[in-house]
Amino acid sequence: MSEPHEPRRRPLIAANWKMNGLRADSAARFQFLLDRIADAAARPECDIVVCPPATLIGEMAALAAGSPVGIGGQDCHFETSGAFTGDIAAPMLADLGATFVIVGHSERRDGHGESDALVARKARAALDAGLTAIVCVGESRKEREAGRAEQVISAQIEASIPENIDPDRLVIAYEPIWAIGTGLTAEPDAVDAMHCTIRERLKARVPAGESVRVLYGGSVNPDNAARILGAEHVDGALVGGASLDGKKFWQILSSCP
């Protein structure tokens, strides 16, 4: 149970479009969201961030101007500039209008060999550029079946978060690797238990760690969103595939308690 003095954190729903979207279809998808949010009576009780491919950040930020929707990047380099062909620096994201950036997603950790130490450097670069870092953590199915899930997540929390971090500009996204894009979703009780573990690690690792929002990601969809978001220690969701469908994403947003 939450401690009596610990207030409920405002939910955050973040859309990760991954490597999907060209200008025409993405603008239409994003405008669908903005049109519904413009109706104050129907506005969900949560903060909203959309993380499109880097090629679309500037255009999406321009469309979002004046709305409550934030824009984020999907990754950044740990240096502010240099001979890093194909990479994008955190100040470049901020220059385009982004206010968030995802770092340490499992598709980066696994597909690009990113270590906890590298994720921490990227998170520091994001903070130094004025961005809020969404730091992803998650265990594999093999690690969970071996009973090592909490150990793995605790180690990632310890090593992926830079020192002297502002808790108001840190978000943790718990994404069990075996649930990402598979249609499998951890049961709400298991999600809540892991989030509780993450919260305790954050309190030990980060000053005022109780204020850091902890999101769940892993095949979140309109059918399971209400059960997941209703869990006591879940502060929102990082949504992948379902965020590419405007109607489905709106249903998820509308599931915020």
VENPEQUI-V707199 format. One line per field, one symbol per residue. ss: DSSP state (2 for helix, 1 for strand, 0 for the rest). psi: psi as a letter, one per 20 degrees, with the letter a starting at -180 (. if undefined). burial: # if it has 9 or more other ideal C-beta (glycine too) atoms within 8 Angstrom, else .. Layout:
BEGIN
ss: ???
psi: ???
burial: ???
END
This chain:
BEGIN
ss: 00000000000111110000002222222222222220022200001111100222222222220000111110001000000000001222222200011110022220000002222222222222000111111000222220002222222222220000002221111110222000000002222222222222222220002220111110000000222220000001111022220222222220000
psi: qqqhioqpqpqpoppoibmpprgghhggghhgghhhhhnhhjpqmrqpppnrqhiiggghhghipirjprpqrirrriqhrammpirpqghgghhijqirppqjqhhggghjkprghgghhgggggghjjqppopqqqqrgghghjkjghgggghgggiiprqlqohikpppoonphiiojiiqpqqhghggghhgggghhghhhppkiiippoqpqnlprhhiggggiiqgjpjaqopdhiiioggghhgggiip.
burial: .........########...#....##.######.##......#.#########.##.###.##....#########..#.......#######.###########.##......#.##########.#.#########...##...##..###########..#.#.############....##.#..##.######.###.##..##.###########.##..##.#.########.###...######.##.
END
